[in-house]
């Protein structure tokens, strides 16, 4: 594995150190792809959550669109492509959805607008995710991606990412949590990732720092992995 690839994977692992405890529930053949896939999504989250002058991030997003189209033709340039490109997935669909991240940075009027702004992106992520983990697409898998993206966005940005109605950050986070089941639809790696993100959201609402014990992580992950 190249050092360039390692640097991208390690960035995601550094943000999600809990993963080392739960990846045992992922099929061994899917583990490398899972980390590479979530590292790719983290790149998109970083672009979505950019503030101030976003010109560099917008240029990077355009580059990623071209790169994903090259994956469809199995001609990758990015290190993550070495892991993900061999998968026959709807990379073009994801590329087409990326520009919507720019408009989704704007503070939405309400919850419906927040979800609509990221709906196309979430559907594309869910479609690719099903292919990456060789599972049949599930109708509500996009909802799980969408809710997690919105939750991680407010965790990253705070009030800036809260719709004008309700306007209250805590109330918005409660709404997201209420729409976020403890075991979401989608492939097992997504279910595990969502369980970690949801636990962070719960801790945030309780006003505490997320410091799970290994035993709690294993229990939560076993539950999420059951499908």
N, C-alpha and C positions, 0 to 999 in steps of 0.2 A: 504494500500500500504506500502511495507517495506521500511525502511530507506535506505537499499542497492539499491533498485530500484530507489528511489527518487534521490539518488546521481547521478546516470547515467542520469536520465531525466533532472535534474537541470543543469548538465554540458552542455547539448545541449541547454537548454533554456537560459543559461548565454551567449552562443555564438550567439543566435538568439533571443534577447529580443523583436524583432518586432513581433514574432509569436503570442504573447498574443493579438495583435490587429487584426490578420487575421484568427485565428483559428475558429472564429465564422462562417466562410464560410465552415468549415468542418462539415459534419454530426456529431451530438453529439456522436453517437455510434462509430465513427472512430477516435475521438480526442485522446484518450489514446494510441491507436495503432499507430497513426501518430507520436506522440512524441517518443514512444518507437522505432519505425522503424528508424526514422531519428537519434536517439541517437545511434542505432546500426551502421548505416552507418558512423556516426562520428568516431566511434571506428576504422572502416576500413580506413577512411581518415587519421586518426592519424598514423596508421601503414604505409600507403602508403607514407606519407610525412615525415617519420622519416629520419634523417640524422646521419652521424657519424657511430658509432658501432650500427648496427641494430639487433644484435643477440637477445636481449630481445623482440623486436617487432616481429621478425621472429618466435620466439617460441610462442608468443601470437597469431600470425596468425595461426599457426598449431593447437593451442588449439581451436581457433574459428572454424576451419574446423571440428574438432571432435564434437564440441558443436552443430553446425548446423546439422550435421548428426543425433545427438541425438534428435533434434527437430523433424526431420522427423519421428522418432519413439515415439515422445511425451515423451521424458525423458530429460528435460532440467535441467541444473545446474545453469546457469546464471540468475540473476534477470530479465533481459529483456525477457528471455524465458517465464516467467510467463504470460506475456502479448501477446507475439508473437507466442509461440509454439502451442497454440490451433488452429492456422490458418493452414489449409491444403495447404501448399505452396511448391514449388520446392526448398526446403532447400538444398538438395543434389547438385543441380545445382550451387547454390551460393557457397557451400563449395568447389566444384571442381574448381571454378573460382578464389578463394582467392590466391592461389600461384602466379597467374599472377601479383599481386600487387608488388611482390618483383622485378621482371624484369622491371616493369613499373617505378621504381624509377630512372632507368638510364636515362640520358639526351638523348632524341630522336634526330635523325638526322633531321627530318622534321615533318610537321604536320601529314602526313599520318602515320608515325611510332608512333607518340604520340597517335593517335586514335586507331591504331591497338593494341597497347600494353594494352589498357584498354577496348577493344571492348568486349571480352568475359565476363569480370566482369560487364560491363554496361548492357549487355544483360541479365545476371543472375539477377541483381538488378531489372531491369524492369519486368522480369517474376515473381519474388517474389512479387514485389510491386502490380502488378495487382491482385494477389491472396489475399494479405493483405487487399486490399480495394475493393475486390469483383467486379472487373471490367474485361471486356474482354481485353486481350492483344492488344495493338496497335502497328503496325509495326514499327513506328519510335519513340516509347517511349524510346528505348535504346539510341537514339541519344541525347535526352534531358538529360538523366542521364550522358552520356559521356561528353557532353559539360560542364555541371555544375561541374563535378568532375575535369576536366582540369582547369576550371576557378578558382575554389577554391584552387586548387593546386598551381597555380601561385600567387594567393593572399597570400598564406601561405609561399611560398618559394622564390618568386621573380624570378630572372634571372636563378636560378638553374633549374627551371621547364620549361624553354623556349626552344623549339627545336633549334638546331644549325642553322637551316634555318627556319625562318628569323633571329633568333638570337637576334633581338631587342624585348625587353619586351613589349613595347607599341604596336608594330606592331602585336605581337602574341595575345595580349589581344583584339585588334581590330578585328582580324580574328575570335576569339572565339565569340565575341559579334555579329559579322555579321552572324554567324551560329546559333545564339541563339534567336529564336523568342520571342516576348513579352508574347506569350501564347503558351506554349509547349504542346506536346502530353503526355498523361498519366493520371492517376487518379487525382482527384481534389487536394488532399494534395500535390502531386508532383508539380502540376501547381502553387500552392501558394508558396511552398518552392522555386521553380525556380524563381518566380517573385521577391522574396526578394534577392536571390543570384545575379540575373541579375542587380538589382538596385544597389547593392554594386559594381558590376563590372563597371557600368556606372559612378558612383561617383569616383571610382578609376581612370578611364581614364580621367576624368575631373580635376583630381588633388585635389579633395576636400574630406572632411570627409562625410561619409554617415550619415546624420541626418534627416531622413524623418519625416514629420509631421504626426500625426494620420490621418488627412484627406487624405493626399497623400497615406498613406498605405492602407486605406480603398478603395480608388478609384482603386489603382493598384490591390488589392486583388479581388475586385468585378470583374474586367476585367478578371483576371486570372481564377477565379472560374466559369466563364460563360461556358467554355468548347467549 
